[in-house]
Amino acid sequence: MRHEPLIAPVSPGAALARLAQVTGALERHPAFAQALPADAIAQLQGARDALLRALEADEAISIVTALGAAQDQLCRLYQQLIAAAVEPAFYAALHFPDPAQAVLQAIDTGTIIATFSMPAAQVLTSIAFLDAPGATAYWLHELRVINGEIAQDAMLESYTPLFPRVRLPCGTHVFRIESRNPSCSVFSDEFTIEVPVL
C-alpha cells in the first residue's frame, strides 16, 4: 500500500498534514496509542519536525530526504496497526484505509473544506478533501431538482483531492463526489455548500 497517498503522502505539504492528523488522533485517543509501540507519537513528531526544518532550510535534497523519512514513518505505523489487528475505528480515526474494506472507498465528507474568493466579478469556490483510499481520480456531481425530480450532473474531474476555483452562483448547492479508479467507482454521501455573497 506504499502507493496510497493516505499512507505515503506525495508532497511535503501533504506529509505535514498527515503527520499532524495522525499524531493528533493518537493524542486524542490514548487507547489507540496503546496498541502501538510506546514511542509512536514521538517518532511521528520527529518526522514532522525534520520535515519542517528541511522546508525552512529550503534545500531540495534535505526536503526529499525528510519527505522519504516521513513516508517511511507513516508506512511503518500503518503496518503496525495491521499487525496489531486493530478495530476498524482505529483506521477511521487516523484516516488510514481499512485493509478489510474494498479496494476503492468513498471520500469522508467530514474532511471537506470549502473556501471562497472573488478575484473579479464572480465568487469562486474551491473544494478540498482528504484522499479516498484506492482512488486515482474524482468527479464532482451537483444534485439539482428539475421538474420535481432529482438530477445529478457531473461537473468537474480532478486527479487530486481538490476542485479549485469552481464557478457557482451564490446560494445553497448539494453535491456528491465520485471516487474512481480504472476498474470501479463509488459515491460519497451528499453534502451541502453555501456559496456566500462576497
Backbone as numpy.savetxt, mean C-alpha at the origin, in Angstrom:
# Nx Ny Nz CAx CAy CAz Cx Cy Cz
8.37 -14.70 -2.40 7.54 -13.50 -2.40 8.41 -12.24 -2.40
9.68 -12.38 -2.70 10.58 -11.24 -2.68 10.11 -10.14 -3.63
9.39 -10.51 -4.70 8.94 -9.53 -5.68 7.75 -8.70 -5.19
7.10 -9.09 -4.10 5.89 -8.41 -3.62 6.26 -7.08 -2.97
5.74 -5.93 -3.48 6.12 -4.62 -2.93 5.77 -4.43 -1.45
4.78 -5.17 -0.95 4.46 -5.05 0.48 5.53 -5.71 1.35
6.29 -6.61 0.76 7.36 -7.31 1.49 8.71 -6.71 1.15
8.93 -6.38 -0.11 10.20 -5.78 -0.55 9.88 -4.52 -1.35
9.67 -3.39 -0.68 9.31 -2.15 -1.38 10.34 -1.79 -2.43
9.88 -1.18 -3.52 10.75 -0.96 -4.67 11.43 0.40 -4.69
11.12 1.29 -3.74 11.75 2.60 -3.70 12.11 2.95 -2.25
13.05 3.87 -2.06 13.40 4.27 -0.69 12.20 4.83 0.08
11.38 5.65 -0.59 10.21 6.21 0.09 9.22 5.14 0.51
8.97 4.17 -0.38 8.06 3.08 -0.04 8.62 2.22 1.08
9.94 2.02 1.08 10.57 1.23 2.15 10.45 1.94 3.48
10.65 3.26 3.52 10.48 4.00 4.77 9.04 3.88 5.28
8.08 3.99 4.37 6.68 3.88 4.77 6.38 2.49 5.33
6.86 1.44 4.64 6.59 0.07 5.12 7.27 -0.19 6.46
8.52 0.26 6.63 9.20 0.07 7.91 8.45 0.78 9.03
7.95 1.98 8.76 7.19 2.72 9.78 5.87 2.02 10.09
5.18 1.54 9.05 3.89 0.86 9.27 4.07 -0.41 10.10
5.06 -1.22 9.74 5.27 -2.49 10.43 5.74 -2.25 11.86
6.68 -1.32 12.04 7.16 -1.01 13.39 6.02 -0.49 14.25
5.22 0.41 13.71 4.09 0.96 14.46 3.09 -0.11 14.86
2.80 -1.04 13.94 1.85 -2.11 14.24 2.38 -3.01 15.36
3.68 -3.31 15.30 4.27 -4.16 16.35 4.27 -3.45 17.70
4.46 -2.14 17.70 4.43 -1.39 18.95 3.01 -1.27 19.50
2.02 -1.15 18.62 0.63 -1.06 19.06 0.07 -2.39 19.53
0.61 -3.48 18.99 0.11 -4.83 19.30 1.24 -5.67 19.88
1.51 -5.56 21.16 2.62 -6.31 21.77 2.51 -7.83 21.56
1.30 -8.34 21.44 1.13 -9.79 21.22 1.76 -10.22 19.89
1.71 -9.34 18.89 2.32 -9.66 17.61 3.84 -9.74 17.76
4.40 -8.77 18.48 5.85 -8.74 18.67 6.34 -9.97 19.42
5.51 -10.53 20.29 5.92 -11.71 21.07 6.09 -12.94 20.19
5.47 -12.96 19.03 5.60 -14.09 18.11 6.89 -14.02 17.31
7.65 -12.93 17.48 8.87 -12.69 16.70 10.08 -12.64 17.62
11.28 -12.68 17.05 12.48 -12.54 17.89 12.43 -11.23 18.68
13.07 -11.22 19.84 13.00 -10.08 20.77 13.52 -8.78 20.14
14.43 -8.89 19.18 15.01 -7.68 18.61 14.34 -7.25 17.30
13.15 -7.77 17.00 12.50 -7.50 15.71 12.25 -6.01 15.51
11.71 -5.34 16.53 11.42 -3.91 16.40 12.72 -3.12 16.25
13.72 -3.46 17.04 15.01 -2.76 16.96 15.64 -2.94 15.57
15.51 -4.12 14.99 16.06 -4.37 13.65 15.35 -3.50 12.60
14.03 -3.41 12.71 13.28 -2.58 11.78 13.65 -1.10 11.93
13.76 -0.65 13.17 14.13 0.74 13.42 15.55 1.03 12.91
16.44 0.07 13.09 17.80 0.24 12.59 17.83 0.36 11.07
17.03 -0.46 10.39 16.96 -0.39 8.92 16.38 0.94 8.48
15.35 1.41 9.20 14.74 2.71 8.87 15.75 3.84 9.06
16.44 3.83 10.19 17.42 4.89 10.48 18.56 4.90 9.46
19.03 3.71 9.08 20.11 3.63 8.08 19.65 4.18 6.73
18.42 3.89 6.37 17.91 4.40 5.10 17.74 5.92 5.16
17.27 6.43 6.28 17.15 7.89 6.43 18.52 8.56 6.34
19.52 8.00 7.01 20.88 8.57 6.95 21.42 8.56 5.51
21.16 7.47 4.80 21.62 7.38 3.41 20.94 8.44 2.54
19.64 8.64 2.75 18.93 9.68 2.00 19.44 11.07 2.35
19.73 11.29 3.62 20.26 12.59 4.05 21.64 12.84 3.44
22.45 11.79 3.31 23.78 11.93 2.71 23.70 12.12 1.19
22.58 11.69 0.60 22.33 11.86 -0.83 23.41 11.21 -1.69
23.82 9.99 -1.29 24.79 9.22 -2.06 24.10 7.97 -2.60
24.09 7.84 -3.91 23.33 6.76 -4.55 23.75 5.38 -4.05
25.04 5.14 -3.91 25.50 3.81 -3.48 24.99 3.50 -2.07
25.05 4.49 -1.19 24.56 4.30 0.18 23.05 4.05 0.20
22.32 4.76 -0.64 20.86 4.59 -0.70 20.51 3.19 -1.19
21.20 2.74 -2.25 20.93 1.40 -2.78 21.25 0.34 -1.73
22.35 0.50 -1.02 22.73 -0.47 0.01 21.71 -0.48 1.15
21.31 0.71 1.60 20.35 0.80 2.71 18.98 0.28 2.29
18.58 0.54 1.04 17.30 0.02 0.55 17.33 -1.50 0.52
18.42 -2.09 0.04 18.55 -3.55 0.03 18.48 -4.13 1.42
19.12 -3.47 2.39 19.08 -3.95 3.78 17.66 -3.85 4.34
16.94 -2.78 4.00 15.55 -2.64 4.46 14.67 -3.73 3.86
14.84 -4.00 2.56 14.08 -5.07 1.92 14.38 -6.41 2.57
15.66 -6.67 2.83 16.05 -7.93 3.48 15.41 -8.06 4.85
15.37 -6.96 5.60 14.80 -6.99 6.95 13.30 -7.29 6.90
12.59 -6.66 5.98 11.15 -6.92 5.85 10.88 -8.35 5.38
11.69 -8.84 4.43 11.54 -10.22 3.96 11.81 -11.22 5.09
12.83 -10.95 5.88 13.17 -11.83 7.01 12.02 -11.86 8.01
11.44 -10.69 8.30 10.32 -10.62 9.24 9.12 -11.41 8.71
8.84 -11.27 7.41 7.72 -12.00 6.81 7.94 -13.51 6.92
9.15 -13.96 6.64 9.46 -15.39 6.76 9.32 -15.87 8.21
9.68 -15.01 9.17 9.54 -15.36 10.58 8.06 -15.51 10.95
7.21 -14.66 10.38 5.77 -14.78 10.64 5.23 -16.11 10.09
5.67 -16.46 8.89 5.23 -17.73 8.29 5.71 -18.90 9.14
6.97 -18.85 9.57 7.52 -19.94 10.39 6.80 -20.05 11.73
6.34 -18.92 12.27 5.63 -18.94 13.55 4.17 -19.33 13.40
3.70 -19.53 12.16 2.31 -19.92 11.88 1.32 -19.00 12.59
1.49 -17.69 12.37 0.64 -16.71 13.03 -0.76 -16.69 12.42
-1.69 -16.08 13.15 -3.07 -15.96 12.70 -3.16 -14.95 11.55
-4.20 -15.03 10.73 -4.36 -14.05 9.63 -4.41 -12.60 10.11
-4.86 -12.36 11.32 -4.92 -10.99 11.85 -3.54 -10.35 11.91
-2.50 -11.15 12.14 -1.14 -10.62 12.17 -0.79 -10.01 10.81
-1.04 -10.77 9.75 -0.72 -10.30 8.41 -1.51 -9.03 8.08
-2.79 -9.02 8.43 -3.63 -7.86 8.14 -3.13 -6.62 8.87
-2.79 -6.75 10.15 -2.33 -5.60 10.93 -1.01 -5.04 10.41
-0.16 -5.92 9.89 1.15 -5.50 9.37 1.11 -5.16 7.88
-0.07 -5.30 7.25 -0.25 -5.08 5.82 0.66 -5.98 4.99
0.84 -7.21 5.45 1.57 -8.21 4.68 0.56 -9.12 3.99
0.91 -9.72 2.86 0.02 -10.70 2.23 -0.16 -11.92 3.13
-1.37 -12.42 3.21 -1.63 -13.65 3.95 -1.31 -14.81 3.02
-0.29 -15.63 3.35 0.09 -16.71 2.42 -1.00 -17.76 2.22
-2.00 -17.79 3.10 -3.07 -18.76 2.97 -4.16 -18.29 2.02
-4.12 -17.03 1.61 -5.15 -16.49 0.73 -4.74 -16.62 -0.74
-5.66 -16.19 -1.60 -5.42 -16.25 -3.05 -4.20 -15.42 -3.42
-3.65 -15.73 -4.57 -2.47 -15.03 -5.05 -2.75 -13.54 -5.22
-3.94 -13.17 -5.73 -4.32 -11.78 -5.92 -5.37 -11.41 -4.89
-5.14 -10.31 -4.19 -6.08 -9.85 -3.18 -6.52 -8.42 -3.50
-7.65 -8.02 -2.97 -8.16 -6.66 -3.17 -7.36 -5.67 -2.32
-7.38 -4.42 -2.74 -6.72 -3.40 -1.92 -7.51 -3.21 -0.64
-6.83 -2.73 0.38 -7.47 -2.38 1.65 -7.96 -0.95 1.52
-9.28 -0.75 1.45 -9.82 0.61 1.26 -9.51 1.51 2.46
-9.15 0.94 3.59 -8.76 1.75 4.74 -7.43 2.46 4.54
-6.68 2.09 3.51 -5.39 2.75 3.25 -5.49 3.85 2.20
-6.70 4.11 1.68 -6.87 5.11 0.62 -6.73 6.52 1.19
-5.93 7.32 0.51 -5.77 8.73 0.88 -6.03 9.56 -0.38
-7.00 10.47 -0.29 -7.29 11.37 -1.40 -6.78 12.77 -1.06
-6.07 13.37 -2.00 -5.60 14.75 -1.83 -6.08 15.57 -3.02
-6.18 16.87 -2.82 -6.77 17.74 -3.83 -5.85 18.92 -4.10
-5.81 19.34 -5.36 -5.04 20.51 -5.75 -5.81 21.24 -6.84
-5.44 22.50 -7.03 -6.10 23.28 -8.07 -5.06 24.14 -8.77
-4.24 23.51 -9.66 -3.20 24.28 -10.34 -3.72 25.27 -11.36
-4.94 25.07 -11.84 -5.54 26.01 -12.80 -6.99 26.25 -12.38
-7.92 26.01 -13.27 -9.32 26.31 -12.98 -10.11 25.13 -12.44
-9.53 23.92 -12.42 -10.28 22.75 -12.00 -9.57 22.03 -10.86
-10.36 21.49 -9.94 -9.81 20.72 -8.84 -9.35 19.37 -9.37
-8.14 18.97 -8.99 -7.60 17.67 -9.38 -7.49 16.80 -8.12
-7.88 15.55 -8.24 -7.86 14.63 -7.11 -6.81 13.56 -7.35
-5.96 13.34 -6.36 -5.00 12.22 -6.41 -5.42 11.18 -5.39
-5.46 9.93 -5.81 -5.91 8.84 -4.96 -4.76 7.85 -4.78
-4.25 7.77 -3.56 -3.14 6.86 -3.24 -3.65 5.78 -2.30
-3.01 4.61 -2.35 -3.42 3.49 -1.51 -2.25 2.52 -1.40
-2.36 1.59 -0.49 -1.31 0.59 -0.31 -1.46 -0.50 -1.36
-0.34 -1.02 -1.84 -0.36 -2.10 -2.83 -1.29 -3.24 -2.41
-1.88 -3.89 -3.39 -2.64 -5.11 -3.15 -1.73 -6.30 -3.41
-1.70 -7.28 -2.52 -0.86 -8.46 -2.76 -1.19 -9.12 -4.10
-0.15 -9.35 -4.89 -0.30 -10.05 -6.16 -0.68 -9.17 -7.34
-0.94 -7.88 -7.11 -1.39 -7.00 -8.20 -0.22 -6.45 -8.99
-0.42 -6.35 -10.30 0.57 -5.70 -11.16 0.00 -4.43 -11.79
-1.31 -4.21 -11.65 -1.94 -3.01 -12.19 -3.26 -2.79 -11.46
-3.80 -1.57 -11.61 -5.04 -1.20 -10.95 -5.92 -0.40 -11.92
-7.23 -0.59 -11.82 -8.20 0.20 -12.57 -9.09 0.92 -11.57
-9.31 2.21 -11.79 -10.24 2.98 -10.99 -11.59 2.95 -11.68
-12.62 2.50 -10.97 -13.99 2.43 -11.50 -14.87 3.35 -10.69
-15.64 4.18 -11.38 -16.62 5.02 -10.68 -18.00 4.38 -10.82
-18.75 4.37 -9.72 -20.11 3.86 -9.71 -21.07 5.04 -9.81
-21.97 4.98 -10.79 -22.94 6.07 -11.00 -24.33 5.48 -11.14
-25.32 6.26 -10.78 -26.71 5.85 -10.96 -27.21 6.52 -12.23
-27.60 5.70 -13.21 -28.11 6.19 -14.48 -29.47 5.56 -14.71
-30.51 6.39 -14.83 -31.89 5.90 -15.01 -32.26 4.88 -13.95
-31.84 5.14 -12.72 -32.22 4.28 -11.60 -31.39 3.01 -11.47
-30.44 2.81 -12.37 -29.59 1.63 -12.29 -28.14 2.02 -12.07
-27.41 1.16 -11.35 -26.01 1.43 -11.05 -25.15 1.00 -12.24
-24.34 1.93 -12.71 -23.39 1.64 -13.79 -21.98 1.82 -13.25
-21.09 0.97 -13.70 -19.70 1.04 -13.26 -18.83 1.37 -14.46
-18.15 2.52 -14.38 -17.31 2.98 -15.48 -15.84 2.86 -15.12
-15.08 2.16 -15.95 -13.63 2.11 -15.79 -13.07 3.45 -16.24
-12.34 4.12 -15.34 -11.86 5.47 -15.65 -10.38 5.51 -16.02
-9.54 4.93 -15.16 -8.09 5.04 -15.33 -7.41 3.75 -14.97
-6.27 3.50 -15.61 -5.42 2.37 -15.25 -4.10 2.92 -14.73
-3.51 2.21 -13.76 -2.21 2.59 -13.22 -1.43 1.33 -12.86
-0.13 1.39 -13.07 0.72 0.26 -12.68 1.31 0.46 -11.28
0.98 1.58 -10.65 1.40 1.85 -9.28 0.15 2.12 -8.45
0.25 2.03 -7.13 -0.94 2.27 -6.29 -1.23 3.76 -6.13
-1.45 4.42 -7.25 -1.71 5.85 -7.26 -2.43 6.23 -8.55
-3.50 7.00 -8.40 -4.16 7.62 -9.55 -3.94 9.13 -9.39
-2.93 9.69 -10.07 -2.62 11.10 -9.86 -3.47 12.04 -10.71
-3.81 13.17 -10.12 -4.43 14.29 -10.84 -5.64 13.88 -11.67
-6.60 13.24 -11.03 -7.83 12.82 -11.70 -8.79 14.01 -11.75
-9.33 14.28 -12.92 -10.29 15.39 -13.06 -11.68 14.88 -12.70
-12.20 15.40 -11.58 -13.53 15.03 -11.11 -14.29 16.29 -10.75
-15.57 16.38 -11.06 -16.34 17.54 -10.62 -16.48 17.53 -9.09
-16.66 18.69 -8.53 -16.84 18.79 -7.08 -18.10 18.03 -6.68
-18.05 17.42 -5.51 -19.18 16.66 -5.01 -18.76 15.26 -4.59
-19.76 14.41 -4.36 -19.54 13.05 -3.85 -19.39 12.06 -5.00
-18.38 11.21 -4.90 -18.13 10.19 -5.91 -17.91 8.85 -5.22
-18.45 7.78 -5.81 -18.31 6.43 -5.26 -17.45 5.62 -6.24
-16.45 4.93 -5.68 -15.50 4.20 -6.51 -15.30 2.77 -6.01
-14.70 1.97 -6.88 -14.09 0.69 -6.55 -12.78 0.64 -7.32
-11.81 -0.07 -6.75 -10.54 -0.25 -7.44 -10.39 -1.73 -7.78
-10.11 -1.97 -9.04 -9.89 -3.34 -9.51 -8.39 -3.63 -9.50
-7.99 -4.61 -8.72 -6.60 -5.08 -8.72 -6.49 -6.15 -9.79
-5.41 -6.09 -10.57 -5.27 -7.03 -11.68 -3.86 -7.61 -11.72
-3.76 -8.80 -12.29 -2.47 -9.34 -12.71 -2.73 -10.03 -14.04
-1.75 -10.61 -14.69 -2.00 -11.16 -16.03 -3.04 -12.28 -16.09
-3.39 -12.90 -14.95 -4.32 -14.03 -15.01 -5.68 -13.80 -14.36
-5.83 -12.76 -13.51 -7.12 -12.57 -12.85 -7.25 -11.15 -12.33
-8.43 -10.84 -11.79 -8.68 -9.52 -11.21 -9.64 -9.67 -10.04
-9.63 -8.67 -9.16 -10.52 -8.67 -8.00 -10.84 -7.22 -7.66
-12.09 -6.96 -7.22 -12.52 -5.60 -6.90 -12.45 -5.34 -5.40
-12.16 -4.09 -5.07 -12.21 -3.65 -3.68 -13.66 -3.40 -3.27
-13.84 -3.14 -1.99 -15.13 -2.64 -1.52 -15.34 -1.24 -2.10
-16.57 -0.77 -2.06 -16.86 0.59 -2.50 -16.30 1.59 -1.49
-15.90 2.75 -1.97 -15.49 3.84 -1.09 -15.92 5.15 -1.71
-16.06 6.16 -0.86 -16.57 7.45 -1.29 -15.51 8.53 -1.12
-15.44 9.42 -2.09 -14.57 10.59 -2.00 -15.41 11.83 -2.24
-15.26 12.80 -1.36 -15.94 14.08 -1.49 -14.95 15.09 -2.05
-15.15 15.50 -3.28 -14.25 16.47 -3.92 -14.71 17.87 -3.51
-13.85 18.62 -2.82 -14.27 19.93 -2.30 -14.21 21.02 -3.35
-14.82 22.14 -3.02 -14.66 23.35 -3.82 -13.49 24.12 -3.23
-12.41 24.27 -3.98 -11.22 24.94 -3.48 -11.21 26.42 -3.88
